[in-house]
């Protein structure tokens, strides 16, 4: 095999290994950044708040309907 081809092959292999390494490091640092982000915690808190609000409004609506039915029954 030609020495130039071997050198080119080694150069290409080294180039892509560096690219893959760099991409892996970038992905890892991005994952660490996401894990330390407060966004997920805020989403969870808002989900809980919205669930409580929905339950409260449903209960309030049920109570209003119950009162209307009771007042209609009395008349």
PQR file of N, CA, C, O and H, with PARSE charges and radii, in Angstrom:
ATOM      1  N   UNK A   1       0.831  -1.178   0.000 -0.4000 1.5000
ATOM      2  CA  UNK A   1       0.000   0.000   0.000 -0.0000 2.0000
ATOM      3  C   UNK A   1       0.880   1.247   0.000  0.5500 1.7000
ATOM      4  O   UNK A   1       1.984   1.249   0.545 -0.5500 1.4000
ATOM      5  N   UNK A   2       0.394   2.246  -0.589 -0.4000 1.5000
ATOM      6  CA  UNK A   2       1.138   3.499  -0.710 -0.0000 2.0000
ATOM      7  C   UNK A   2       1.201   4.211   0.644  0.5500 1.7000
ATOM      8  O   UNK A   2       0.205   4.260   1.367 -0.5500 1.4000
ATOM      9  H   UNK A   2      -0.502   2.244  -1.032  0.4000 1.0000
ATOM     10  N   UNK A   3       2.357   4.755   0.985 -0.4000 1.5000
ATOM     11  CA  UNK A   3       2.561   5.455   2.257 -0.0000 2.0000
ATOM     12  C   UNK A   3       1.662   6.679   2.351  0.5500 1.7000
ATOM     13  O   UNK A   3       1.175   6.997   3.437 -0.5500 1.4000
ATOM     14  H   UNK A   3       3.166   4.715   0.398  0.4000 1.0000
ATOM     15  N   UNK A   4       1.433   7.361   1.257 -0.4000 1.5000
ATOM     16  CA  UNK A   4       0.574   8.556   1.257 -0.0000 2.0000
ATOM     17  C   UNK A   4      -0.856   8.178   1.616  0.5500 1.7000
ATOM     18  O   UNK A   4      -1.522   8.904   2.354 -0.5500 1.4000
ATOM     19  H   UNK A   4       1.828   7.102   0.375  0.4000 1.0000
ATOM     20  N   UNK A   5      -1.333   7.050   1.100 -0.4000 1.5000
ATOM     21  CA  UNK A   5      -2.696   6.597   1.406 -0.0000 2.0000
ATOM     22  C   UNK A   5      -2.828   6.237   2.888  0.5500 1.7000
ATOM     23  O   UNK A   5      -3.830   6.554   3.530 -0.5500 1.4000
ATOM     24  H   UNK A   5      -0.792   6.460   0.500  0.4000 1.0000
ATOM     25  N   UNK A   6      -1.809   5.576   3.413 -0.4000 1.5000
ATOM     26  CA  UNK A   6      -1.829   5.217   4.838 -0.0000 2.0000
ATOM     27  C   UNK A   6      -1.853   6.482   5.685  0.5500 1.7000
ATOM     28  O   UNK A   6      -2.605   6.571   6.655 -0.5500 1.4000
ATOM     29  H   UNK A   6      -0.995   5.319   2.891  0.4000 1.0000
ATOM     30  N   UNK A   7      -1.023   7.469   5.316 -0.4000 1.5000
ATOM     31  CA  UNK A   7      -0.973   8.728   6.056 -0.0000 2.0000
ATOM     32  C   UNK A   7      -2.313   9.446   5.976  0.5500 1.7000
ATOM     33  O   UNK A   7      -2.801   9.966   6.979 -0.5500 1.4000
ATOM     34  H   UNK A   7      -0.412   7.397   4.527  0.4000 1.0000
ATOM     35  N   UNK A   8      -2.914   9.477   4.777 -0.4000 1.5000
ATOM     36  CA  UNK A   8      -4.221  10.123   4.617 -0.0000 2.0000
ATOM     37  C   UNK A   8      -5.293   9.404   5.432  0.5500 1.7000
ATOM     38  O   UNK A   8      -6.141  10.035   6.062 -0.5500 1.4000
ATOM     39  H   UNK A   8      -2.517   9.054   3.963  0.4000 1.0000
ATOM     40  N   UNK A   9      -5.239   8.084   5.409 -0.4000 1.5000
ATOM     41  CA  UNK A   9      -6.208   7.300   6.184 -0.0000 2.0000
ATOM     42  C   UNK A   9      -6.073   7.571   7.672  0.5500 1.7000
ATOM     43  O   UNK A   9      -7.071   7.722   8.377 -0.5500 1.4000
ATOM     44  H   UNK A   9      -4.550   7.571   4.897  0.4000 1.0000
ATOM     45  N   UNK A  10      -4.847   7.631   8.142 -0.4000 1.5000
ATOM     46  CA  UNK A  10      -4.597   7.922   9.551 -0.0000 2.0000
ATOM     47  C   UNK A  10      -5.065   9.334   9.895  0.5500 1.7000
ATOM     48  O   UNK A  10      -5.635   9.566  10.960 -0.5500 1.4000
ATOM     49  H   UNK A  10      -4.037   7.508   7.569  0.4000 1.0000
ATOM     50  N   UNK A  11      -4.817  10.280   8.977 -0.4000 1.5000
ATOM     51  CA  UNK A  11      -5.246  11.667   9.190 -0.0000 2.0000
ATOM     52  C   UNK A  11      -6.771  11.752   9.270  0.5500 1.7000
ATOM     53  O   UNK A  11      -7.314  12.436  10.138 -0.5500 1.4000
ATOM     54  H   UNK A  11      -4.353  10.092   8.111  0.4000 1.0000
ATOM     55  N   UNK A  12      -7.448  11.065   8.378 -0.4000 1.5000
ATOM     56  CA  UNK A  12      -8.922  11.077   8.372 -0.0000 2.0000
ATOM     57  C   UNK A  12      -9.464  10.422   9.640  0.5500 1.7000
ATOM     58  O   UNK A  12     -10.399  10.924  10.263 -0.5500 1.4000
ATOM     59  H   UNK A  12      -7.007  10.509   7.673  0.4000 1.0000
ATOM     60  N   UNK A  13      -8.862   9.299  10.009 -0.4000 1.5000
ATOM     61  CA  UNK A  13      -9.307   8.605  11.231 -0.0000 2.0000
ATOM     62  C   UNK A  13      -9.123   9.509  12.444  0.5500 1.7000
ATOM     63  O   UNK A  13     -10.024   9.611  13.277 -0.5500 1.4000
ATOM     64  H   UNK A  13      -8.102   8.892   9.503  0.4000 1.0000
ATOM     65  N   UNK A  14      -7.970  10.166  12.558 -0.4000 1.5000
ATOM     66  CA  UNK A  14      -7.696  11.072  13.677 -0.0000 2.0000
ATOM     67  C   UNK A  14      -8.673  12.241  13.675  0.5500 1.7000
ATOM     68  O   UNK A  14      -9.173  12.643  14.726 -0.5500 1.4000
ATOM     69  H   UNK A  14      -7.238  10.083  11.882  0.4000 1.0000
ATOM     70  N   UNK A  15      -8.942  12.786  12.485 -0.4000 1.5000
ATOM     71  CA  UNK A  15      -9.879  13.901  12.357 -0.0000 2.0000
ATOM     72  C   UNK A  15     -11.256  13.519  12.913  0.5500 1.7000
ATOM     73  O   UNK A  15     -11.831  14.256  13.714 -0.5500 1.4000
ATOM     74  H   UNK A  15      -8.536  12.459  11.632  0.4000 1.0000
ATOM     75  N   UNK A  16     -11.782  12.360  12.484 -0.4000 1.5000
ATOM     76  CA  UNK A  16     -13.121  11.963  12.920 -0.0000 2.0000
ATOM     77  C   UNK A  16     -13.154  11.560  14.390  0.5500 1.7000
ATOM     78  O   UNK A  16     -14.158  11.787  15.066 -0.5500 1.4000
ATOM     79  H   UNK A  16     -11.315  11.761  11.833  0.4000 1.0000
ATOM     80  N   UNK A  17     -12.085  10.973  14.890 -0.4000 1.5000
ATOM     81  CA  UNK A  17     -12.025  10.655  16.313 -0.0000 2.0000
ATOM     82  C   UNK A  17     -12.102  11.935  17.146  0.5500 1.7000
ATOM     83  O   UNK A  17     -12.769  11.969  18.181 -0.5500 1.4000
ATOM     84  H   UNK A  17     -11.270  10.788  14.341  0.4000 1.0000
ATOM     85  N   UNK A  18     -11.415  12.987  16.690 -0.4000 1.5000
ATOM     86  CA  UNK A  18     -11.476  14.274  17.397 -0.0000 2.0000
ATOM     87  C   UNK A  18     -12.886  14.851  17.335  0.5500 1.7000
ATOM     88  O   UNK A  18     -13.401  15.359  18.332 -0.5500 1.4000
ATOM     89  H   UNK A  18     -10.873  12.959  15.850  0.4000 1.0000
ATOM     90  N   UNK A  19     -13.507  14.770  16.158 -0.4000 1.5000
ATOM     91  CA  UNK A  19     -14.876  15.277  16.010 -0.0000 2.0000
ATOM     92  C   UNK A  19     -15.844  14.536  16.931  0.5500 1.7000
ATOM     93  O   UNK A  19     -16.677  15.161  17.589 -0.5500 1.4000
ATOM     94  H   UNK A  19     -13.089  14.358  15.349  0.4000 1.0000
ATOM     95  N   UNK A  20     -15.738  13.231  16.980 -0.4000 1.5000
ATOM     96  CA  UNK A  20     -16.612  12.410  17.830 -0.0000 2.0000
ATOM     97  C   UNK A  20     -16.374  12.736  19.294  0.5500 1.7000
ATOM     98  O   UNK A  20     -17.322  12.880  20.066 -0.5500 1.4000
ATOM     99  H   UNK A  20     -15.062  12.724  16.446  0.4000 1.0000
ATOM    100  N   UNK A  21     -15.105  12.853  19.675 -0.4000 1.5000
ATOM    101  CA  UNK A  21     -14.755  13.206  21.052 -0.0000 2.0000
ATOM    102  C   UNK A  21     -15.337  14.568  21.423  0.5500 1.7000
ATOM    103  O   UNK A  21     -15.915  14.740  22.496 -0.5500 1.4000
ATOM    104  H   UNK A  21     -14.335  12.737  19.048  0.4000 1.0000
ATOM    105  N   UNK A  22     -15.176  15.518  20.532 -0.4000 1.5000
ATOM    106  CA  UNK A  22     -15.687  16.865  20.773 -0.0000 2.0000
ATOM    107  C   UNK A  22     -17.207  16.847  20.906  0.5500 1.7000
ATOM    108  O   UNK A  22     -17.767  17.490  21.793 -0.5500 1.4000
ATOM    109  H   UNK A  22     -14.707  15.379  19.660  0.4000 1.0000
ATOM    110  N   UNK A  23     -17.871  16.106  20.019 -0.4000 1.5000
ATOM    111  CA  UNK A  23     -19.330  15.992  20.078 -0.0000 2.0000
ATOM    112  C   UNK A  23     -19.797  15.334  21.364  0.5500 1.7000
ATOM    113  O   UNK A  23     -20.793  15.751  21.954 -0.5500 1.4000
ATOM    114  H   UNK A  23     -17.417  15.583  19.298  0.4000 1.0000
ATOM    115  N   UNK A  24     -19.085  14.313  21.796 -0.4000 1.5000
ATOM    116  CA  UNK A  24     -19.433  13.625  23.044 -0.0000 2.0000
ATOM    117  C   UNK A  24     -19.275  14.560  24.241  0.5500 1.7000
ATOM    118  O   UNK A  24     -20.127  14.595  25.129 -0.5500 1.4000
ATOM    119  H   UNK A  24     -18.276  13.974  21.316  0.4000 1.0000
ATOM    120  N   UNK A  25     -18.185  15.312  24.257 -0.4000 1.5000
ATOM    121  CA  UNK A  25     -17.959  16.258  25.351 -0.0000 2.0000
ATOM    122  C   UNK A  25     -19.023  17.342  25.359  0.5500 1.7000
ATOM    123  O   UNK A  25     -19.502  17.739  26.422 -0.5500 1.4000
ATOM    124  H   UNK A  25     -17.493  15.284  23.536  0.4000 1.0000
ATOM    125  N   UNK A  26     -19.394  17.820  24.181 -0.4000 1.5000
ATOM    126  CA  UNK A  26     -20.440  18.848  24.081 -0.0000 2.0000
ATOM    127  C   UNK A  26     -21.777  18.298  24.585  0.5500 1.7000
ATOM    128  O   UNK A  26     -22.486  18.972  25.331 -0.5500 1.4000
ATOM    129  H   UNK A  26     -19.005  17.497  23.318  0.4000 1.0000
ATOM    130  N   UNK A  27     -22.114  17.083  24.178 -0.4000 1.5000
ATOM    131  CA  UNK A  27     -23.370  16.471  24.617 -0.0000 2.0000
ATOM    132  C   UNK A  27     -23.378  16.275  26.137  0.5500 1.7000
ATOM    133  O   UNK A  27     -24.395  16.492  26.795 -0.5500 1.4000
ATOM    134  H   UNK A  27     -21.538  16.536  23.571  0.4000 1.0000
ATOM    135  N   UNK A  28     -22.248  15.868  26.674 -0.4000 1.5000
ATOM    136  CA  UNK A  28     -22.138  15.663  28.120 -0.0000 2.0000
ATOM    137  C   UNK A  28     -22.293  16.980  28.883  0.5500 1.7000
ATOM    138  O   UNK A  28     -22.989  17.038  29.896 -0.5500 1.4000
ATOM    139  H   UNK A  28     -21.422  15.691  26.140  0.4000 1.0000
ATOM    140  N   UNK A  29     -21.642  18.032  28.390 -0.4000 1.5000
ATOM    141  CA  UNK A  29     -21.747  19.324  29.074 -0.0000 2.0000
ATOM    142  C   UNK A  29     -23.173  19.877  28.948  0.5500 1.7000
ATOM    143  O   UNK A  29     -23.673  20.511  29.877 -0.5500 1.4000
ATOM    144  H   UNK A  29     -21.076  17.985  27.567  0.4000 1.0000
ATOM    145  N   UNK A  30     -23.818  19.644  27.827 -0.4000 1.5000
ATOM    146  CA  UNK A  30     -25.210  20.087  27.642 -0.0000 2.0000
ATOM    147  C   UNK A  30     -26.137  19.337  28.607  0.5500 1.7000
ATOM    148  O   UNK A  30     -27.055  19.927  29.178 -0.5500 1.4000
ATOM    149  H   UNK A  30     -23.413  19.128  27.072  0.4000 1.0000
ATOM    150  N   UNK A  31     -25.894  18.058  28.781 -0.4000 1.5000
ATOM    151  CA  UNK A  31     -26.707  17.266  29.716 -0.0000 2.0000
ATOM    152  C   UNK A  31     -26.511  17.764  31.150  0.5500 1.7000
ATOM    153  O   UNK A  31     -27.476  17.852  31.909 -0.5500 1.4000
ATOM    154  H   UNK A  31     -25.149  17.579  28.317  0.4000 1.0000
ATOM    155  N   UNK A  32     -25.283  18.086  31.524 -0.4000 1.5000
ATOM    156  CA  UNK A  32     -25.011  18.635  32.859 -0.0000 2.0000
ATOM    157  C   UNK A  32     -25.725  19.972  33.040  0.5500 1.7000
ATOM    158  O   UNK A  32     -26.281  20.251  34.102 -0.5500 1.4000
ATOM    159  H   UNK A  32     -24.499  18.013  30.908  0.4000 1.0000
ATOM    160  N   UNK A  33     -25.702  20.795  31.993 -0.4000 1.5000
ATOM    161  CA  UNK A  33     -26.367  22.097  32.058 -0.0000 2.0000
ATOM    162  C   UNK A  33     -27.871  21.926  32.249  0.5500 1.7000
ATOM    163  O   UNK A  33     -28.485  22.641  33.041 -0.5500 1.4000
ATOM    164  H   UNK A  33     -25.250  20.568  31.130  0.4000 1.0000
ATOM    165  N   UNK A  34     -28.453  20.992  31.534 -0.4000 1.5000
ATOM    166  CA  UNK A  34     -29.889  20.735  31.668 -0.0000 2.0000
ATOM    167  C   UNK A  34     -30.228  20.256  33.081  0.5500 1.7000
ATOM    168  O   UNK A  34     -31.231  20.667  33.664 -0.5500 1.4000
ATOM    169  H   UNK A  34     -27.954  20.411  30.891  0.4000 1.0000
ATOM    170  N   UNK A  35     -29.382  19.387  33.614 -0.4000 1.5000
ATOM    171  CA  UNK A  35     -29.648  18.827  34.942 -0.0000 2.0000
ATOM    172  C   UNK A  35     -29.562  19.880  36.038  0.5500 1.7000
ATOM    173  O   UNK A  35     -30.241  19.771  37.059 -0.5500 1.4000
ATOM    174  H   UNK A  35     -28.567  19.053  33.139  0.4000 1.0000
ATOM    175  N   UNK A  36     -28.737  20.891  35.834 -0.4000 1.5000
ATOM    176  CA  UNK A  36     -28.607  21.926  36.858 -0.0000 2.0000
ATOM    177  C   UNK A  36     -29.594  23.072  36.622  0.5500 1.7000
ATOM    178  O   UNK A  36     -29.695  23.989  37.438 -0.5500 1.4000
ATOM    179  H   UNK A  36     -28.186  20.979  35.005  0.4000 1.0000
ATOM    180  N   UNK A  37     -30.308  23.015  35.522 -0.4000 1.5000
ATOM    181  CA  UNK A  37     -31.273  24.062  35.192 -0.0000 2.0000
ATOM    182  C   UNK A  37     -32.475  23.987  36.130  0.5500 1.7000
ATOM    183  O   UNK A  37     -32.882  22.905  36.553 -0.5500 1.4000
ATOM    184  H   UNK A  37     -30.227  22.271  34.859  0.4000 1.0000
ATOM    185  N   UNK A  38     -33.026  25.137  36.442 -0.4000 1.5000
ATOM    186  CA  UNK A  38     -34.199  25.199  37.314 -0.0000 2.0000
ATOM    187  C   UNK A  38     -35.498  25.014  36.529  0.5500 1.7000
ATOM    188  O   UNK A  38     -36.578  24.954  37.117 -0.5500 1.4000
ATOM    189  H   UNK A  38     -32.695  26.016  36.098  0.4000 1.0000
ATOM    190  N   UNK A  39     -35.395  24.926  35.222 -0.4000 1.5000
ATOM    191  CA  UNK A  39     -36.589  24.854  34.392 -0.0000 2.0000
ATOM    192  C   UNK A  39     -37.449  23.640  34.715  0.5500 1.7000
ATOM    193  O   UNK A  39     -38.670  23.761  34.819 -0.5500 1.4000
ATOM    194  H   UNK A  39     -34.518  24.974  34.744  0.4000 1.0000
ATOM    195  N   UNK A  40     -36.843  22.490  34.872 -0.4000 1.5000
ATOM    196  CA  UNK A  40     -37.612  21.274  35.169 -0.0000 2.0000
ATOM    197  C   UNK A  40     -38.339  21.405  36.510  0.5500 1.7000
ATOM    198  O   UNK A  40     -39.495  21.004  36.640 -0.5500 1.4000
ATOM    199  H   UNK A  40     -35.851  22.392  34.788  0.4000 1.0000
ATOM    200  N   UNK A  41     -37.654  21.964  37.495 -0.4000 1.5000
ATOM    201  CA  UNK A  41     -38.273  22.156  38.802 -0.0000 2.0000
ATOM    202  C   UNK A  41     -39.463  23.112  38.693  0.5500 1.7000
ATOM    203  O   UNK A  41     -40.512  22.875  39.293 -0.5500 1.4000
ATOM    204  H   UNK A  41     -36.714  22.289  37.389  0.4000 1.0000
ATOM    205  N   UNK A  42     -39.297  24.191  37.927 -0.4000 1.5000
ATOM    206  CA  UNK A  42     -40.391  25.143  37.738 -0.0000 2.0000
ATOM    207  C   UNK A  42     -41.570  24.495  37.023  0.5500 1.7000
ATOM    208  O   UNK A  42     -42.724  24.738  37.379 -0.5500 1.4000
ATOM    209  H   UNK A  42     -38.446  24.383  37.439  0.4000 1.0000
ATOM    210  N   UNK A  43     -41.290  23.682  36.029 -0.4000 1.5000
ATOM    211  CA  UNK A  43     -42.371  22.974  35.320 -0.0000 2.0000
ATOM    212  C   UNK A  43     -43.146  22.084  36.281  0.5500 1.7000
ATOM    213  O   UNK A  43     -44.376  22.063  36.267 -0.5500 1.4000
ATOM    214  H   UNK A  43     -40.353  23.484  35.740  0.4000 1.0000
ATOM    215  N   UNK A  44     -42.423  21.357  37.105 -0.4000 1.5000
ATOM    216  CA  UNK A  44     -43.085  20.481  38.079 -0.0000 2.0000
ATOM    217  C   UNK A  44     -43.944  21.284  39.043  0.5500 1.7000
ATOM    218  O   UNK A  44     -45.075  20.897  39.336 -0.5500 1.4000
ATOM    219  H   UNK A  44     -41.423  21.374  37.115  0.4000 1.0000
ATOM    220  N   UNK A  45     -43.415  22.403  39.540 -0.4000 1.5000
ATOM    221  CA  UNK A  45     -44.176  23.240  40.471 -0.0000 2.0000
ATOM    222  C   UNK A  45     -45.441  23.784  39.814  0.5500 1.7000
ATOM    223  O   UNK A  45     -46.507  23.783  40.430 -0.5500 1.4000
ATOM    224  H   UNK A  45     -42.496  22.718  39.302  0.4000 1.0000
ATOM    225  N   UNK A  46     -45.335  24.244  38.580 -0.4000 1.5000
ATOM    226  CA  UNK A  46     -46.506  24.779  37.883 -0.0000 2.0000
ATOM    227  C   UNK A  46     -47.519  23.685  37.571  0.5500 1.7000
ATOM    228  O   UNK A  46     -48.724  23.931  37.599 -0.5500 1.4000
ATOM    229  H   UNK A  46     -44.469  24.245  38.079  0.4000 1.0000
ATOM    230  N   UNK A  47     -47.047  22.500  37.277 -0.4000 1.5000
ATOM    231  CA  UNK A  47     -47.968  21.382  37.047 -0.0000 2.0000
ATOM    232  C   UNK A  47     -48.765  21.083  38.310  0.5500 1.7000
ATOM    233  O   UNK A  47     -49.973  20.851  38.251 -0.5500 1.4000
ATOM    234  H   UNK A  47     -46.068  22.300  37.254  0.4000 1.0000
ATOM    235  N   UNK A  48     -48.093  21.090  39.437 -0.4000 1.5000
ATOM    236  CA  UNK A  48     -48.777  20.850  40.712 -0.0000 2.0000
ATOM    237  C   UNK A  48     -49.774  21.969  40.983  0.5500 1.7000
ATOM    238  O   UNK A  48     -50.906  21.705  41.390 -0.5500 1.4000
ATOM    239  H   UNK A  48     -47.112  21.279  39.485  0.4000 1.0000
ATOM    240  N   UNK A  49     -49.365  23.212  40.761 -0.4000 1.5000
ATOM    241  CA  UNK A  49     -50.276  24.344  40.974 -0.0000 2.0000
ATOM    242  C   UNK A  49     -51.513  24.244  40.092  0.5500 1.7000
ATOM    243  O   UNK A  49     -52.637  24.459  40.546 -0.5500 1.4000
ATOM    244  H   UNK A  49     -48.446  23.426  40.431  0.4000 1.0000
ATOM    245  N   UNK A  50     -51.287  23.917  38.831 -0.4000 1.5000
ATOM    246  CA  UNK A  50     -52.419  23.804  37.904 -0.0000 2.0000
ATOM    247  C   UNK A  50     -53.343  22.649  38.289  0.5500 1.7000
ATOM    248  O   UNK A  50     -54.563  22.762  38.169 -0.5500 1.4000
ATOM    249  H   UNK A  50     -50.374  23.743  38.462  0.4000 1.0000
ATOM    250  N   UNK A  51     -52.771  21.550  38.747 -0.4000 1.5000
ATOM    251  CA  UNK A  51     -53.600  20.427  39.204 -0.0000 2.0000
ATOM    252  C   UNK A  51     -54.457  20.837  40.394  0.5500 1.7000
ATOM    253  O   UNK A  51     -55.649  20.532  40.443 -0.5500 1.4000
ATOM    254  H   UNK A  51     -51.780  21.458  38.845  0.4000 1.0000
ATOM    255  N   UNK A  52     -53.844  21.532  41.355 -0.4000 1.5000
ATOM    256  CA  UNK A  52     -54.611  21.983  42.527 -0.0000 2.0000
ATOM    257  C   UNK A  52     -55.708  22.955  42.126  0.5500 1.7000
ATOM    258  O   UNK A  52     -56.826  22.890  42.637 -0.5500 1.4000
ATOM    259  H   UNK A  52     -52.877  21.780  41.315  0.4000 1.0000
ATOM    260  N   UNK A  53     -55.380  23.858  41.206 -0.4000 1.5000
ATOM    261  CA  UNK A  53     -56.365  24.840  40.743 -0.0000 2.0000
ATOM    262  C   UNK A  53     -57.525  24.138  40.036  0.5500 1.7000
ATOM    263  O   UNK A  53     -58.690  24.471  40.255 -0.5500 1.4000
ATOM    264  H   UNK A  53     -54.472  23.911  40.791  0.4000 1.0000
ATOM    265  N   UNK A  54     -57.198  23.179  39.198 -0.4000 1.5000
ATOM    266  CA  UNK A  54     -58.230  22.442  38.473 -0.0000 2.0000
ATOM    267  C   UNK A  54     -59.136  21.692  39.443  0.5500 1.7000
ATOM    268  O   UNK A  54     -60.357  21.702  39.286 -0.5500 1.4000
ATOM    269  H   UNK A  54     -56.251  22.909  39.020  0.4000 1.0000
ATOM    270  N   UNK A  55     -58.549  21.047  40.439 -0.4000 1.5000
ATOM    271  CA  UNK A  55     -59.348  20.323  41.439 -0.0000 2.0000
ATOM    272  C   UNK A  55     -60.238  21.291  42.213  0.5500 1.7000
ATOM    273  O   UNK A  55     -61.406  21.003  42.471 -0.5500 1.4000
ATOM    274  H   UNK A  55     -57.558  21.039  40.566  0.4000 1.0000
ATOM    275  N   UNK A  56     -59.672  22.446  42.581 -0.4000 1.5000
ATOM    276  CA  UNK A  56     -60.440  23.431  43.332 -0.0000 2.0000
ATOM    277  C   UNK A  56     -61.618  23.942  42.496  0.5500 1.7000
ATOM    278  O   UNK A  56     -62.739  24.026  42.998 -0.5500 1.4000
ATOM    279  H   UNK A  56     -58.723  22.680  42.371  0.4000 1.0000
ATOM    280  N   UNK A  57     -61.375  24.277  41.245 -0.4000 1.5000
ATOM    281  CA  UNK A  57     -62.445  24.781  40.388 -0.0000 2.0000
ATOM    282  C   UNK A  57     -63.510  23.713  40.133  0.5500 1.7000
ATOM    283  O   UNK A  57     -64.700  24.022  40.080 -0.5500 1.4000
ATOM    284  H   UNK A  57     -60.464  24.209  40.837  0.4000 1.0000
ATOM    285  N   UNK A  58     -63.087  22.471  39.979 -0.4000 1.5000
ATOM    286  CA  UNK A  58     -64.046  21.386  39.784 -0.0000 2.0000
ATOM    287  C   UNK A  58     -64.918  21.225  41.022  0.5500 1.7000
ATOM    288  O   UNK A  58     -66.134  21.066  40.915 -0.5500 1.4000
ATOM    289  H   UNK A  58     -62.120  22.220  40.023  0.4000 1.0000
ATOM    290  N   UNK A  59     -64.298  21.266  42.192 -0.4000 1.5000
ATOM    291  CA  UNK A  59     -65.054  21.138  43.442 -0.0000 2.0000
ATOM    292  C   UNK A  59     -66.015  22.316  43.595  0.5500 1.7000
ATOM    293  O   UNK A  59     -67.167  22.134  43.988 -0.5500 1.4000
ATOM    294  H   UNK A  59     -63.310  21.395  42.279  0.4000 1.0000
ATOM    295  N   UNK A  60     -65.545  23.511  43.286 -0.4000 1.5000
ATOM    296  CA  UNK A  60     -66.391  24.697  43.371 -0.0000 2.0000
ATOM    297  C   UNK A  60     -67.578  24.578  42.412  0.5500 1.7000
ATOM    298  O   UNK A  60     -68.711  24.887  42.782 -0.5500 1.4000
ATOM    299  H   UNK A  60     -64.609  23.658  42.967  0.4000 1.0000
ATOM    300  N   UNK A  61     -67.324  24.142  41.215 -0.4000 1.5000
ATOM    301  CA  UNK A  61     -68.382  23.959  40.225 -0.0000 2.0000
ATOM    302  C   UNK A  61     -69.389  22.899  40.689  0.5500 1.7000
ATOM    303  O   UNK A  61     -70.598  23.075  40.534 -0.5500 1.4000
ATOM    304  H   UNK A  61     -66.404  23.891  40.914  0.4000 1.0000
ATOM    305  N   UNK A  62     -68.889  21.807  41.252 -0.4000 1.5000
ATOM    306  CA  UNK A  62     -69.776  20.768  41.772 -0.0000 2.0000
ATOM    307  C   UNK A  62     -70.633  21.301  42.919  0.5500 1.7000
ATOM    308  O   UNK A  62     -71.821  20.990  43.007 -0.5500 1.4000
ATOM    309  H   UNK A  62     -67.907  21.664  41.378  0.4000 1.0000
ATOM    310  N   UNK A  63     -70.027  22.106  43.797 -0.4000 1.5000
ATOM    311  CA  UNK A  63     -70.768  22.686  44.921 -0.0000 2.0000
ATOM    312  C   UNK A  63     -71.868  23.628  44.431  0.5500 1.7000
ATOM    313  O   UNK A  63     -72.973  23.630  44.972 -0.5500 1.4000
ATOM    314  H   UNK A  63     -69.062  22.358  43.725  0.4000 1.0000
ATOM    315  N   UNK A  64     -71.565  24.423  43.413 -0.4000 1.5000
ATOM    316  CA  UNK A  64     -72.550  25.350  42.857 -0.0000 2.0000
ATOM    317  C   UNK A  64     -73.710  24.574  42.250  0.5500 1.7000
ATOM    318  O   UNK A  64     -74.871  24.937  42.440 -0.5500 1.4000
ATOM    319  H   UNK A  64     -70.667  24.421  42.974  0.4000 1.0000
ATOM    320  N   UNK A  65     -73.405  23.524  41.533 -0.4000 1.5000
ATOM    321  CA  UNK A  65     -74.466  22.688  40.943 -0.0000 2.0000
ATOM    322  C   UNK A  65     -75.323  22.051  42.031  0.5500 1.7000
ATOM    323  O   UNK A  65     -76.545  21.970  41.905 -0.5500 1.4000
ATOM    324  H   UNK A  65     -72.462  23.229  41.379  0.4000 1.0000
ATOM    325  N   UNK A  66     -74.672  21.602  43.093 -0.4000 1.5000
ATOM    326  CA  UNK A  66     -75.393  20.968  44.191 -0.0000 2.0000
ATOM    327  C   UNK A  66     -76.357  21.964  44.840  0.5500 1.7000
ATOM    328  O   UNK A  66     -77.500  21.621  45.146 -0.5500 1.4000
ATOM    329  H   UNK A  66     -73.680  21.668  43.195  0.4000 1.0000
ATOM    330  N   UNK A  67     -75.892  23.186  45.045 -0.4000 1.5000
ATOM    331  CA  UNK A  67     -76.729  24.228  45.645 -0.0000 2.0000
ATOM    332  C   UNK A  67     -77.914  24.546  44.728  0.5500 1.7000
ATOM    333  O   UNK A  67     -79.037  24.705  45.207 -0.5500 1.4000
ATOM    334  H   UNK A  67     -74.964  23.464  44.796  0.4000 1.0000
ATOM    335  N   UNK A  68     -77.680  24.637  43.446 -0.4000 1.5000
ATOM    336  CA  UNK A  68     -78.755  24.909  42.492 -0.0000 2.0000
ATOM    337  C   UNK A  68     -79.795  23.802  42.507  0.5500 1.7000
ATOM    338  O   UNK A  68     -80.996  24.074  42.475 -0.5500 1.4000
ATOM    339  H   UNK A  68     -76.768  24.508  43.057  0.4000 1.0000
ATOM    340  N   UNK A  69     -79.341  22.555  42.554 -0.4000 1.5000
ATOM    341  CA  UNK A  69     -80.270  21.411  42.593 -0.0000 2.0000
ATOM    342  C   UNK A  69     -81.083  21.438  43.875  0.5500 1.7000
ATOM    343  O   UNK A  69     -82.292  21.206  43.847 -0.5500 1.4000
ATOM    344  H   UNK A  69     -78.366  22.334  42.580  0.4000 1.0000
ATOM    345  N   UNK A  70     -80.440  21.717  44.993 -0.4000 1.5000
ATOM    346  CA  UNK A  70     -81.129  21.760  46.279 -0.0000 2.0000
ATOM    347  C   UNK A  70     -82.145  22.905  46.309  0.5500 1.7000
ATOM    348  O   UNK A  70     -83.248  22.729  46.826 -0.5500 1.4000
ATOM    349  H   UNK A  70     -79.458  21.906  45.016  0.4000 1.0000
ATOM    350  N   UNK A  71     -81.796  24.069  45.767 -0.4000 1.5000
ATOM    351  CA  UNK A  71     -82.725  25.179  45.773 -0.0000 2.0000
ATOM    352  C   UNK A  71     -83.881  24.931  44.804  0.5500 1.7000
ATOM    353  O   UNK A  71     -84.996  25.388  45.053 -0.5500 1.4000
ATOM    354  H   UNK A  71     -80.900  24.213  45.346  0.4000 1.0000
ATOM    355  N   UNK A  72     -83.637  24.222  43.717 -0.4000 1.5000
ATOM    356  CA  UNK A  72     -84.712  23.873  42.784 -0.0000 2.0000
ATOM    357  C   UNK A  72     -85.650  22.849  43.399  0.5500 1.7000
ATOM    358  O   UNK A  72     -86.856  22.884  43.152 -0.5500 1.4000
ATOM    359  H   UNK A  72     -82.731  23.850  43.515  0.4000 1.0000
ATOM    360  N   UNK A  73     -85.108  21.936  44.198 -0.4000 1.5000
ATOM    361  CA  UNK A  73     -85.932  20.939  44.859 -0.0000 2.0000
ATOM    362  C   UNK A  73     -86.838  21.550  45.921  0.5500 1.7000
ATOM    363  O   UNK A  73     -87.935  21.049  46.166 -0.5500 1.4000
ATOM    364  H   UNK A  73     -84.129  21.907  44.398  0.4000 1.0000
ATOM    365  N   UNK A  74     -86.383  22.630  46.552 -0.4000 1.5000
ATOM    366  CA  UNK A  74     -87.148  23.265  47.626 -0.0000 2.0000
ATOM    367  C   UNK A  74     -88.299  24.104  47.089  0.5500 1.7000
ATOM    368  O   UNK A  74     -89.259  24.366  47.814 -0.5500 1.4000
ATOM    369  H   UNK A  74     -85.492  23.037  46.353  0.4000 1.0000
ATOM    370  N   UNK A  75     -88.220  24.520  45.860 -0.4000 1.5000
ATOM    371  CA  UNK A  75     -89.301  25.366  45.304 -0.0000 2.0000
ATOM    372  C   UNK A  75     -90.392  24.578  44.695  0.5500 1.7000
ATOM    373  O   UNK A  75     -91.359  25.150  44.191 -0.5500 1.4000
ATOM    374  H   UNK A  75     -87.440  24.308  45.272  0.4000 1.0000
TER
END
